[in-house]
Amino acid sequence: MKQDSTPKDNISPIHKKALDIFTLSHQISRYLIPDLAKLQSNGLEDPTIYFTGDIIQQSNSLVPEIVQAENKPFSEDRQQHLLSISNLTSVLDKNCERLESINSNGKEFLPILRNEIKKFRKLQRVWMLTL
């Protein structure tokens, strides 16, 4: 009996990697938030808690930009989305780097996310040549 292919089977490798990055960043963020939500000794919140939301937002923005770039018929129209993807990955990597300095056991997972971002960038280079 032949199984129906799911939409996930038809997505590009870069699209799949972007989904993996989103899932991983969301899980890491959920793990870090309880440690960062505690007030500091001076009664203020830890400002690094905002980076957890930033990594989710940035990783969530990758997929729509990929889809937009793939759907544009002209190269000039794709450039805006390709630049946006490059900027998102750079900022995402920088925010992961910032979170690596926090006082939480969850920071041990950030190198995994950064490694996935590195893999994404390699895929991105090849993908950009195919567009």
C-alpha positions, 0 to 999 in steps of 0.5 A: 500500500502506497503512503501519501506523502506529507507536505514536509516530504516536499520541502527543500533541505534549507526549509527543513533546517530552518524548521529544525532551528525553530524547534530547537530554539523554542525548546532551548528558550523554554528551558532557559526562561525559568532561570532567567525569570528570577529577579536579580539581587537589585530587584531588576529582571535579568536583561538577557531574558529578552534574548530567549524571545529574540532567538524564537522570533528570528528563527520563526522568521526564517521559513517565511523568508525562504518561502518568499525567496523561492516564490519570487520569479525574478532574481532582483526580487529575491535579493531582499529576502536573501539579505533578510535571511543572512541578517536573521542568521547573523543576529540569531547566532549573535544572540546565541553567543550572548546567551552562552554567558548566562548562569543556567544549565541550559546554556549547554544546549546553545552550542548545538543550536549554533552548530545547526545555524552553521549547517544552515549557512552551508545549505544557504550558500548552495541554495542561493546558487540554485535560485 
